[in-house]
Amino acid sequence: MVYRFSWLAGIAAIGLAFWELSFILRSSVVGTPWQLAILIAAVLGAGITWSLLAFRATALLVAVGNIAAFIITAGLLIAPKTLWTIFPTSATWQALVFEMERALEVIRYGVEPVRPVPGLVLLLAVLFWTLGFLLVAGLLNDRPFVALITPMIVALQFVIIDRKAIGVVHMAIFLSVVAFGLLAVRVDERDRGSGRLQRVNATSPPSSRPSPAVTGLVIATMAVAIGAVVFLGNSVPTDGLVTWRTPSGYSDEYSGSVSYNPYTDIKASLIKQTNNPLFVAEIDGIEPDQVRFRTVTLDVYRDGRWQTDRVKAFPSDEEPWIEESQVYRGETTAVTASIRIENLSQPWLPAPTTSSFVAMANEADQKSLRVRRLDGSLFLPGDVTYEGMEYTIQAEIARYDGATLAALARTEDGTLSPLFQAAADDNQFIPEATIDLESLVLDDEEFWTEYPDDLGAGVIALAAEKTANLETNYEKAIALEQYFRFSGEFVYNDSVPGEFTTASVNDWLTDEDNPYVRNGYCEQFATSMALMARSLGIPARVVLGFAPGEKINGNETQVLIMDRNAHSWVEIWIPRFGWMMFDPTPRRGYAADTVNSTLSEYLDFSPADYVEEIPEPELDISDSGSGGPTARFDPIERTEGRAPAGGGLDNDLATGFTLPDWVGRFAFIATIIVLIATVGPITKWLRSRRRRKLIADGDVTAAWDDITERLADLGDPVDPATTPLEAARSVDRAFVPLARTYGDALYGDHASSTAVIDRAAVEHERATLHMNEHYSKVERLRAAYRPTRLIGRWQRFRGRRNGKRPS
């Protein structure tokens, strides 16, 4: 069979692409498994092409045959019930358009591994059908690289799409298939006679193995790639888009889908919000315009942004939906919300807090749905919401009443906390406690209070100052919320110029030289308040979701949520109740009532009004560095067993041994330099070693070739127009014996070939010793790095371009 190795390499390359695809697609939940569909497409593409070419069909007929066969296959994949026998109908085309739109949404907004929706499987089937076609057409028409390079490029693209760090073994397998493909073509081309001609005096046919230079190049390339994975793999960002909100296809303020990236930070990167309708909700059990919709909570601050961590999710038919320690323990109101998506494309489903049951209109969506037990968030792994998606949710919304307030106003021993004691001293009425809840221990509390080491001493000191003399998490949260919303020091502004944005919470709060200091929108306020709370040892997290929508005219139970309702707020852990909502954004009338504002309706005053009435302690910052934390709040005592956070603090408690980041980068750069410095000499050494073996096997010409190439590297090239004897006399008479032996092998009597071979080996060794003695170490070192072959090829190439015949 022609190209026998290339056939194996082509199949391996397609298999590599299929294997890489498995890392970015999830398993099918309904219908034909995507693996089977794509394998069938590849086999059909190859089989149909082979059959048509075997009957000597024209290129046009081969193309038409493949297209017709794929159209029938597409109908079977997308909507088999709409087909007339096996042929598509108008209903098939309508289903095709819908599924292709869904596929494009998944491609645009999905985070791999994505859900194999039918439209996406169809696109991939087209791709692998084409790969099967190119494999057969390329190899049967003497175009092996068409058959091999295309699937390798596809596999590489899948690796790029898969943003997870690639392991060393994974990379080694990938490069091995690529190397095998390139070497297979070379070997097959040699077998077809396109390699070097056999030498006149050779005792054996030329080797079909690749040259040492090619082998060395392949090995060096693999080493560099694997080294890059080892040293730089963790530096590849794994998060998706670079802005919180990402619009697509806007032609006006009312069209185009919107996706919200699951992170927030301090940067002013939010695109201006519009009146684009995202979803409609019909709510029963509570006033619909009082319901916030949560998508997901962001629980870890890493690399300058709040992110979603610990996404351990479970099917919606498994209990419990939320971990016991995460359940709100106060009074709740049961609500039912029926939601229809309009222009929202993201994995997380908007839902009232906290969901307890969901029913999806689409069976595949129901089977794909997962629930995150840390907060009860709903999401479609590897998929996104789409226009027309419908689902019904039952949820429990926290109800803050007088009994809740009475419990929050008191410490665990039943006495009023400092904030409420100040209100009571002002003759304000505080209701008696009617419920008695024991403090609930938050699992892994340290995780919920972590904050970066470089947060900044100014932020830590500011948080301590604003909560001075307060005791409970609740009253400290009120103080922080009051500071952001009503102190007058912050401005809601979604038009901060790019040159005045910052990536530092400390700079955003304290840089008085910036005219837009403390200017921003919900992202900045939520990010800052949650970090300040954590610096106080209070568990906190940021919530990404939507503020309450507006009632639809003529319908008292339906609300419309638009792009401008996108919002983020903060949840603070209150030991006796659980997570409670606080909103630091200073934009009146924008969000639903907070815990503080809701409870104030039961009183004649707002507890936040008494934050300033608490006596401020004298701050002692003598041991805290410049602007460090107060003596009352010491993060070193709080963070047992790990390095303290905050600028200006010593790192005495750091444990373990970790190398600085620059060490790994330096090692990688050094490895690259060593590879570059050694690939040339190693290649030449391997070539010389191979020629010595050829001499021992009887190839006398290898001895002369080795010496003349080394002379060229040393700067004394042999004139190819002269005979070997003339060339030796012109360069150095020490090479004359070898030249005569070479001439005897070419033109002399071959009866004593064994003697000639032995003499050639001896003269080659003498010539080598002479060069080592005649040329200095510096000249020999320079020769090891001189790219003689590359220079010669370049000169011949330039000569052909200039119309000269190669010498």
C-alpha positions in Angstrom: 0.0 0.0 0.0 1.3 3.4 -0.9 2.1 5.7 2.1 1.7 2.8 4.5 3.1 4.7 7.5 1.2 7.9 6.5 -2.1 6.0 6.7 -1.3 5.0 10.2 -0.1 8.6 11.0 -3.3 10.1 9.5 -5.6 7.8 11.5 -3.5 8.6 14.6 -3.8 12.4 13.9 -7.6 12.1 13.6 -7.7 10.0 16.8 -5.6 12.7 18.5 -8.1 15.4 17.5 -10.9 13.2 18.7 -9.1 12.6 22.0 -8.5 16.4 22.5 -12.2 17.0 21.8 -13.1 14.7 24.6 -11.6 17.2 27.1 -13.9 20.1 25.9 -17.2 18.2 25.5 -19.3 16.7 28.3 -21.2 13.4 27.9 -24.5 13.4 26.1 -27.6 13.3 28.4 -30.2 12.4 25.7 -30.1 11.1 22.2 -27.1 9.6 20.3 -23.8 9.9 22.2 -21.7 12.6 20.5 -18.7 10.2 20.4 -20.6 7.8 18.2 -22.0 10.6 15.9 -18.6 12.1 15.3 -16.9 8.7 14.7 -19.6 7.8 12.2 -19.1 11.1 10.4 -15.4 10.5 10.1 -15.9 7.0 8.8 -18.5 8.1 6.3 -16.4 10.9 5.1 -13.5 8.6 4.4 -15.6 5.7 3.1 -17.7 7.7 0.7 -14.6 9.4 -0.7 -12.7 6.1 -1.1 -15.6 4.6 -2.9 -16.0 7.5 -5.3 -12.3 7.8 -6.0 -12.1 4.0 -6.6 -14.6 4.4 -9.4 -12.5 7.3 -10.8 -15.2 9.9 -10.1 -14.4 13.5 -10.8 -13.5 16.0 -8.0 -16.9 17.7 -8.5 -18.8 14.4 -8.1 -16.8 13.5 -5.0 -17.7 16.8 -3.4 -21.4 16.6 -4.4 -21.6 13.0 -3.1 -20.2 13.9 0.3 -22.4 17.0 0.6 -25.6 15.0 -0.2 -24.7 12.2 2.2 -24.0 14.8 5.0 -27.3 16.6 4.5 -29.1 13.3 5.1 -26.9 12.6 8.1 -27.5 16.1 9.5 -31.3 15.5 9.5 -30.8 12.2 11.3 -28.7 14.0 14.0 -30.8 17.1 14.5 -34.5 16.2 14.0 -35.1 12.7 12.8 -38.8 12.9 13.5 -39.2 15.8 11.0 -37.7 13.8 8.0 -39.7 12.4 5.1 -38.2 8.9 5.0 -34.6 10.1 5.1 -35.0 13.4 3.4 -35.2 16.8 5.2 -38.4 18.8 5.3 -39.1 22.5 6.1 -39.5 21.5 9.8 -36.1 20.0 9.6 -34.6 23.3 8.4 -36.4 25.2 11.2 -35.0 22.8 13.8 -31.6 23.1 12.2 -31.7 27.0 12.5 -32.7 26.8 16.1 -30.0 24.3 17.1 -27.3 26.2 15.2 -28.2 29.4 17.1 -27.9 27.4 20.3 -24.6 26.0 19.2 -23.2 29.5 18.5 -24.3 30.7 21.9 -22.5 27.7 23.6 -19.4 28.5 21.5 -19.5 32.2 22.4 -20.3 32.0 26.1 -19.8 28.4 27.2 -17.0 27.4 29.5 -15.4 24.1 28.6 -16.1 21.3 28.9 -19.3 22.3 27.2 -22.6 20.5 26.8 -22.8 18.7 23.4 -26.0 20.3 22.2 -27.2 18.9 18.8 -26.1 22.0 16.8 -22.6 21.7 18.2 -22.4 18.0 17.5 -23.5 18.8 13.9 -20.7 21.3 13.5 -18.1 18.9 14.8 -19.5 16.2 12.6 -18.9 18.5 9.6 -15.3 18.9 10.8 -14.6 15.2 11.3 -16.3 14.3 8.1 -14.0 16.7 6.3 -11.0 15.2 8.1 -12.0 11.7 6.9 -12.4 13.1 3.4 -9.0 14.8 3.4 -7.3 11.7 4.8 -8.4 9.6 1.8 -8.2 12.3 -0.9 -4.8 13.5 0.3 -3.1 10.1 0.4 -4.7 8.7 -2.8 -3.5 11.9 -4.6 0.1 12.0 -3.3 -0.7 14.9 -0.9 0.3 13.3 2.5 0.6 16.6 4.3 -3.0 17.6 3.4 -4.1 14.4 5.2 -1.9 14.8 8.2 -1.4 18.5 9.0 -5.1 19.3 9.0 -6.1 17.0 11.9 -3.0 18.1 13.8 -4.1 21.8 13.4 -7.6 20.8 14.6 -6.2 19.0 17.6 -4.0 22.0 18.4 -7.1 24.3 18.2 -8.9 22.0 20.7 -5.9 22.3 23.1 -6.1 26.1 22.8 -9.9 26.1 23.6 -9.3 23.8 26.6 -7.9 26.4 29.0 -7.1 23.9 31.7 -3.4 23.4 32.4 -1.9 20.6 30.1 0.1 18.0 31.9 3.5 16.7 30.8 2.1 13.3 29.8 -0.7 14.9 27.8 1.8 17.1 26.0 4.2 14.2 25.3 1.4 12.2 23.7 0.4 15.1 21.6 3.9 15.8 20.4 4.6 12.1 19.8 1.7 11.9 17.4 2.8 15.0 15.6 6.4 13.7 15.4 5.2 10.3 14.1 3.2 12.0 11.4 6.1 14.1 10.1 8.5 11.2 10.2 6.0 8.9 8.6 5.8 11.2 5.5 9.5 11.4 5.3 10.0 7.6 5.5 7.2 7.0 2.9 8.7 9.5 0.5 12.1 7.8 0.8 10.5 4.5 0.0 9.0 6.0 -3.1 12.4 7.0 -4.4 12.4 10.7 -3.6 15.2 10.4 -1.1 19.0 10.4 -1.8 20.4 8.3 -4.5 22.5 5.3 -3.5 26.2 5.9 -3.5 28.4 4.3 -6.1 30.4 2.3 -3.7 27.7 1.7 -1.0 27.5 -1.9 0.2 23.9 -1.5 1.3 20.9 0.5 0.2 20.3 4.0 1.8 18.7 3.9 5.1 15.0 4.8 5.3 15.4 6.1 8.8 15.3 9.9 9.3 18.6 11.6 9.6 20.1 12.5 13.0 19.5 16.1 12.3 15.7 15.6 11.9 15.6 13.3 14.9 17.5 15.9 17.0 15.2 18.7 15.9 12.1 16.7 16.8 13.5 15.8 20.2 14.5 19.4 20.9 11.1 20.7 19.9 9.4 18.2 22.2 11.7 19.1 25.0 11.0 22.8 24.6 7.2 22.2 24.5 7.2 19.9 27.6 9.4 22.4 29.4 7.0 25.2 28.6 4.2 23.1 30.1 6.2 22.4 33.3 7.3 25.9 34.0 4.5 28.1 32.4 1.4 25.8 32.6 0.1 27.4 35.7 0.5 30.9 34.3 -2.2 30.4 31.7 -5.4 32.1 32.8 -8.3 29.8 33.2 -11.1 32.3 33.6 -13.1 33.4 30.6 -13.8 36.9 29.3 -12.1 40.0 30.7 -15.2 42.0 31.5 -18.1 41.2 33.9 -20.7 41.9 31.3 -20.2 40.9 27.7 -22.7 42.0 25.1 -23.1 40.4 21.7 -24.8 41.5 18.5 -26.1 44.8 19.7 -27.9 46.9 17.1 -29.8 49.0 19.6 -30.6 48.9 23.3 -33.2 46.2 22.9 -31.6 43.4 21.0 -28.7 41.0 21.4 -27.8 38.5 24.1 -25.8 39.3 27.2 -23.5 37.2 29.3 -22.2 37.9 32.8 -18.8 36.5 33.7 -18.8 34.9 37.2 -16.3 37.3 38.8 -16.1 40.9 40.0 -13.2 43.1 40.8 -12.3 46.7 41.6 -11.5 47.6 38.0 -13.9 49.9 36.2 -14.6 47.4 33.4 -18.4 47.2 33.4 -19.8 48.1 30.0 -22.7 50.6 30.2 -25.9 48.9 31.0 -28.9 49.2 28.7 -32.6 48.4 28.6 -32.1 45.1 26.8 -34.7 42.7 28.3 -33.0 39.6 29.8 -35.9 37.5 31.2 -39.4 37.7 32.4 -40.5 36.2 35.8 -44.0 35.5 37.1 -43.9 35.4 40.9 -46.4 34.1 43.3 -46.2 34.4 47.1 -44.6 37.9 47.4 -44.7 41.2 45.6 -42.7 40.5 42.4 -40.9 43.8 42.4 -39.3 43.0 45.7 -37.5 39.9 44.6 -33.8 39.8 43.8 -32.5 37.1 41.5 -29.2 35.5 42.4 -27.1 33.7 39.8 -24.0 32.7 41.9 -22.0 33.7 44.9 -18.3 34.5 44.5 -16.5 33.1 47.5 -12.7 33.5 46.9 -10.7 36.6 46.1 -7.8 35.5 43.9 -5.6 37.4 41.4 -7.4 40.7 42.1 -10.9 39.5 41.6 -13.8 37.7 43.3 -14.3 34.3 41.7 -16.5 31.2 42.0 -14.6 28.4 43.7 -15.5 24.9 44.9 -18.2 24.4 42.2 -19.1 21.0 43.5 -22.6 20.5 42.0 -25.1 17.7 41.9 -28.1 16.7 39.8 -31.3 18.5 40.7 -33.0 15.3 41.8 -30.5 14.6 44.6 -30.9 15.9 48.1 -29.9 18.1 49.8 -29.9 21.1 47.5 -27.9 23.1 50.0 -25.5 22.1 52.8 -27.0 22.3 56.2 -24.5 24.9 57.4 -25.4 27.2 54.5 -29.2 27.2 55.1 -30.8 30.4 56.4 -32.3 29.6 59.8 -34.6 32.6 60.2 -38.2 33.0 59.0 -38.7 32.6 55.2 -41.5 33.2 52.7 -42.2 30.5 50.1 -42.4 31.8 46.5 -42.9 30.3 43.1 -41.3 31.9 40.1 -41.9 30.9 36.4 -39.1 32.3 34.3 -38.7 32.7 30.6 -35.3 33.7 29.2 -35.3 36.4 26.5 -31.7 37.7 25.8 -29.5 36.1 28.4 -26.7 33.6 27.6 -24.8 32.3 30.6 -24.3 29.0 32.5 -25.9 30.3 35.8 -29.7 30.5 35.9 -31.2 33.5 37.6 -33.4 32.4 40.6 -34.8 33.8 43.8 -32.8 33.0 47.0 -32.8 30.2 47.9 -34.2 27.6 45.5 -35.5 24.3 46.7 -37.1 22.8 43.5 -36.9 23.5 39.8 -38.7 22.0 36.8 -37.3 22.7 33.3 -39.6 22.7 30.3 -36.9 20.9 28.2 -36.0 17.3 29.2 -32.3 17.7 28.2 -32.0 20.9 30.2 -33.5 19.1 33.3 -31.1 16.3 33.0 -28.1 18.7 32.5 -29.1 21.0 35.4 -26.8 21.0 38.4 -27.2 22.5 41.9 -24.3 24.1 43.8 -24.7 23.1 47.5 -22.7 26.0 48.9 -25.5 28.4 48.0 -28.2 26.6 46.1 -27.2 28.2 42.8 -28.4 26.6 39.6 -26.3 26.1 36.5 -25.9 24.2 33.2 -22.4 22.8 33.1 -20.9 23.6 29.7 -24.1 25.2 28.4 -25.8 28.5 28.5 -29.4 29.8 28.9 -31.1 30.6 25.6 -34.0 32.5 24.2 -37.2 30.7 24.9 -35.9 28.6 27.8 -38.6 28.2 30.5 -38.4 26.8 34.0 -40.3 27.0 37.3 -38.6 27.5 40.6 -39.8 27.1 44.2 -37.7 29.1 46.6 -37.5 30.3 50.3 -36.8 34.0 50.6 -35.6 35.3 53.9 -38.2 37.4 55.9 -36.7 39.9 58.3 -39.3 40.6 61.1 -39.3 42.0 64.6 -38.3 38.7 66.1 -35.3 38.6 63.8 -34.3 42.1 64.8 -34.6 41.3 68.5 -32.3 38.4 68.1 -29.8 40.4 66.0 -29.8 43.2 68.6 -28.3 41.0 71.3 -25.1 39.2 71.9 -25.0 35.5 72.7 -25.4 36.2 76.5 -28.7 38.1 75.8 -27.4 41.6 76.4 -27.8 44.3 73.8 -24.9 44.7 71.5 -23.1 48.1 71.6 -24.9 49.5 68.6 -28.4 48.7 70.0 -27.4 49.7 73.5 -26.6 53.2 72.1 -30.1 53.3 70.6 -31.6 52.1 73.8 -29.7 54.8 75.7 -31.4 57.3 73.4 -34.8 55.9 74.5 -35.4 54.0 71.3 -37.6 50.9 71.7 -35.9 47.5 71.2 -38.3 44.6 71.2 -37.8 41.7 73.5 -36.2 38.5 72.1 -38.8 35.9 71.3 -36.6 33.4 69.5 -33.5 31.7 70.9 -31.1 30.3 68.2 -27.8 28.9 69.1 -24.8 30.1 67.0 -24.2 27.9 64.0 -20.7 26.9 63.2 -19.7 27.7 59.6 -17.8 24.8 58.0 -14.2 25.8 57.1 -14.6 29.3 58.4 -11.0 30.1 57.5 -11.9 29.7 53.8 -14.6 32.3 54.1 -12.3 34.9 55.8 -9.2 34.6 53.6 -8.0 37.8 51.9 -4.9 38.6 49.9 -1.6 39.4 51.6 -1.3 42.6 49.6 -4.8 43.9 50.4 -3.2 47.0 52.0 -2.7 48.2 55.5 -4.9 51.2 54.7 -7.9 49.0 53.9 -7.4 47.0 57.1 -7.1 50.1 59.3 -10.1 51.7 57.7 -12.3 48.6 58.3 -11.1 48.5 61.9 -11.8 52.2 62.3 -15.4 52.0 60.9 -16.3 49.1 63.2 -14.5 50.3 66.3 -16.1 49.1 69.6 -18.8 47.0 67.8 -19.0 43.3 68.7 -21.3 41.3 66.5 -21.0 40.5 62.8 -24.4 42.0 62.3 -23.6 45.4 63.7 -20.2 45.5 62.0 -21.9 44.7 58.7 -24.4 47.6 59.3 -21.5 49.9 60.0 -19.7 49.0 56.8 -22.9 49.2 54.7 -23.7 52.6 56.3 -20.2 53.8 55.4 -20.5 53.0 51.7 -24.2 54.0 51.2 -24.8 57.0 53.4 -21.5 58.6 54.5 -21.4 60.8 51.4 -17.8 59.8 50.6 -18.7 57.5 47.7 -20.2 58.3 44.3 -22.1 55.9 42.1 -20.5 56.5 38.7 -20.5 54.0 35.7 -18.5 56.4 33.5 -15.0 56.5 35.2 -12.4 57.3 32.5 -10.1 54.4 31.7 -7.0 56.3 32.8 -8.4 56.7 36.3 -9.3 53.1 36.9 -7.2 50.9 39.3 -6.7 47.3 40.1 -6.0 48.0 43.8 -8.7 48.2 46.5 -6.3 50.2 48.7 -5.7 52.7 45.9 -9.4 53.0 45.1 -10.2 53.7 48.8 -7.2 55.9 49.7 -5.6 57.5 46.7 -6.7 61.1 47.1 -4.6 62.2 44.0 -7.1 60.4 41.8 -10.1 62.6 41.1 -12.3 59.5 40.7 -11.3 57.9 44.1 -14.2 56.0 45.6 -16.2 56.4 42.3 -17.7 53.3 40.8 -20.7 51.0 40.7 -21.8 47.8 42.3 -18.7 45.9 41.5 -16.4 48.3 43.3 -18.6 48.7 46.4 -19.3 45.0 46.8 -15.7 44.0 46.3 -14.4 46.5 48.8 -17.0 45.8 51.5 -16.6 42.1 51.4 -12.8 42.4 51.7 -13.0 44.8 54.5 -15.4 42.4 56.3 -13.0 39.5 55.8 -10.1 41.7 57.2 -12.1 41.9 60.4 -12.4 38.1 60.5 -16.1 38.1 59.4 -17.1 35.5 56.7 -18.2 37.3 53.6 -18.9 36.7 50.0 -20.0 38.6 46.9 -23.3 37.8 45.1 -23.7 38.2 41.4 -27.3 38.6 40.2 -30.1 41.1 39.4 -31.9 43.7 41.3 -35.7 43.5 41.3 -37.4 44.1 38.0 -40.3 46.3 37.0 -43.9 45.1 36.9 -45.2 44.6 33.4 -48.1 47.0 32.6 -51.4 45.4 33.4 -49.9 42.4 35.1 -49.4 42.5 38.9 -47.5 39.2 39.1 -45.0 39.5 36.3 -41.8 41.5 36.2 -39.3 42.3 33.4 -35.6 42.2 34.3 -33.3 44.2 32.0 -29.6 44.5 31.5 -29.6 47.6 33.7 -30.8 45.5 36.6 -27.5 43.5 36.7 -26.2 44.0 40.2 -23.8 42.6 42.8 -24.1 42.8 46.6 -22.6 41.2 49.7 -23.6 38.4 52.0 -22.3 38.4 55.6 -22.3 35.4 57.9 -24.5 36.0 61.0 -23.8 33.0 63.3 -27.4 32.5 64.6 -29.1 32.9 61.2 -26.7 32.2 58.4 -25.9 34.3 55.3 -27.7 37.7 55.3 -27.8 40.3 52.5 -26.2 43.7 52.7 -25.9 46.2 49.8 -23.2 48.8 49.9 -24.0 50.5 46.5 -24.9 54.1 47.1 -27.7 54.3 44.5 -31.0 55.0 46.1 -34.1 53.3 44.6 -31.9 50.9 42.6 -31.9 47.7 44.7 -34.4 46.0 47.0 -34.4 46.8 50.7 -31.4 45.5 52.6 -31.5 43.7 56.0 -31.0 47.0 57.8 -33.6 49.0 55.8 -36.2 46.2 56.1 -35.8 45.9 59.8 -36.0 49.7 60.2 -39.6 49.5 59.0 -40.4 47.8 62.4 -38.8 50.6 64.3 -39.0 54.4 64.5 -35.3 54.6 63.8 -32.5 53.0 61.7 -29.8 51.1 63.6 -27.3 52.6 61.2 -28.0 56.1 62.6 -26.2 55.1 65.8 -23.0 53.9 64.2 -21.4 57.3 64.8 -22.7 57.3 68.5 -20.3 54.5 69.5 -17.3 56.0 71.2 -14.2 55.7 69.0 -11.1 54.2 70.8 -7.7 55.7 70.6 -5.8 54.0 67.8 -2.4 52.5 68.5 -0.5 51.9 65.3 3.0 52.0 66.8 3.7 48.4 65.9 1.7 48.1 62.7 3.8 49.8 60.2 2.6 52.8 58.2 -1.2 52.9 58.5 -1.4 49.3 59.7 -4.2 47.7 61.7 -5.1 48.8 65.2 -4.0 47.1 68.4 -7.6 45.9 68.8 -7.5 44.0 65.5 -4.5 41.9 64.9 -4.7 39.6 61.8 -1.6 37.7 63.0 -3.5 36.4 66.0 -6.5 35.6 63.8 -4.8 33.8 61.0 -3.4 30.8 62.9 -1.0 28.7 60.9 -0.8 30.9 57.8 0.9 34.1 56.7 -0.8 37.3 57.8 -2.4 39.5 55.2 -2.3 43.2 54.7 0.5 45.6 53.6 3.3 46.5 56.0 3.1 43.4 58.1 5.9 40.9 58.8 5.6 37.4 57.4 7.0 35.7 60.5 4.3 33.0 60.6 4.8 31.8 57.0 5.4 28.1 57.0 6.9 25.7 54.5 9.4 26.4 51.7 8.3 27.9 48.4 10.4 29.2 45.6 9.9 32.7 44.3 8.0 32.9 41.0 11.1 34.2 39.2 13.0 31.0 39.9 10.7 28.9 37.8 10.8 31.5 34.9 14.6 31.7 35.1 14.8 27.9 35.0 12.6 27.8 31.9 14.6 30.5 30.2 17.8 28.8 31.1 16.5 25.5 29.7 15.6 27.2 26.4 19.1 28.8 26.2 20.8 25.4 26.9 18.7 23.7 24.2 19.5 26.4 21.7 23.2 26.3 22.6 23.4 22.5 22.3 21.1 21.6 19.4 23.7 22.5 16.8 26.7 20.7 18.3 24.6 17.7 19.2 23.2 17.5 15.7 26.7 17.6 14.2 28.0 15.1 16.6 25.2 12.7 15.8 25.8 13.2 12.1 29.5 12.4 12.5 28.7 9.4 14.6 26.4 8.1 11.9 29.1 8.5 9.3 31.6 6.6 11.4 29.1 3.7 11.5 28.6 3.9 7.8 32.4 3.7 7.4 32.5 0.6 9.5 29.7 -0.8 7.3 31.7 -0.3 4.2 30.7 3.2 2.9 34.1 4.8 2.2 32.4 8.0 0.8 31.1 8.7 4.4 34.8 9.2 5.5 35.5 11.8 2.8 32.1 13.6 3.4 32.7 13.8 7.1 36.1 15.4 6.7 35.1 17.9 4.0 32.0 19.0 6.0 34.2 19.5 9.1 36.6 21.5 7.0 33.8 23.7 5.8 32.7 24.3 9.4 36.3 25.3 10.2 36.3 27.9 7.4 38.3 25.9 4.8 35.7 24.5 2.4 36.6 22.1 -0.4 36.0 23.3 -3.9 33.3 20.9 -5.3 34.6 21.5 -8.9 37.9 19.7 -8.2 38.8 16.1 -7.8 39.3 14.8 -4.2 43.0 14.6 -4.7 43.2 18.2 -6.1 41.0 19.4 -3.2 43.2 17.7 -0.6 46.4 19.2 -2.0 44.9 22.7 -2.1 43.7 22.6 1.5 46.3 20.5 3.4 48.5 17.7 2.1 47.7 15.7 5.4 44.4 14.8 3.7 46.0 13.4 0.6 46.0 9.7 1.8 42.3 9.8 2.6 41.6 11.5 -0.8 43.5 8.7 -2.6 41.7 6.0 -0.7 38.4 7.7 -1.6 39.4 7.8 -5.2 40.4 4.1 -5.2 37.0 3.3 -3.8 35.2 5.2 -6.5 37.3 4.3 -9.6 39.8 1.6 -8.6 39.7 -2.2 -8.4 37.0 -3.4 -6.0 38.5 -6.8 -5.5 40.2 -5.8 -2.4 37.3 -3.8 -1.0 37.9 -5.0 2.6 41.4 -3.5 2.5 40.1 -0.2 1.1 37.5 0.0 3.8 40.1 -0.7 6.5 42.5 1.9 5.0 39.7 4.5 4.8 38.9 4.0 8.5 42.5 4.5 9.4 43.0 7.6 7.2 39.8 9.1 8.5 41.1 8.8 12.0 44.4 10.3 11.1 42.7 13.2 9.3 40.6 13.8 12.4 43.6 13.9 14.7 45.4 16.3 12.3 42.5 18.7 12.4 42.4 18.6 16.2 46.1 19.5 16.3 46.1 22.0 13.4 43.1 24.1 14.5 42.8 25.8 17.9 40.1 25.0 20.5 38.4 28.3 19.7 38.3 27.5 16.0 36.9 24.1 16.7 34.3 25.6 19.1 33.3 28.1 16.5 33.0 25.3 13.9 30.6 23.4 16.2 28.1 26.3 16.0 28.7 27.4 12.4 25.4 26.7 10.4 27.3 25.6 7.3 24.5 23.6 5.8 21.9 26.3 6.4 24.3 28.9 4.8 24.9 26.6 1.8 21.1 26.0 1.3 20.4 29.7 1.5 23.0 30.5 -1.1 21.7 27.8 -3.4 18.1 29.2 -2.9 19.3 32.7 -3.6 21.1 31.5 -6.7 17.9 29.8 -8.1 15.9 33.0 -7.5 18.5 34.9 -9.4 18.4 32.5 -12.3 21.7 30.8 -11.5 22.1 27.1 -11.8 23.3 25.4 -8.6 26.9 24.3 -8.6 
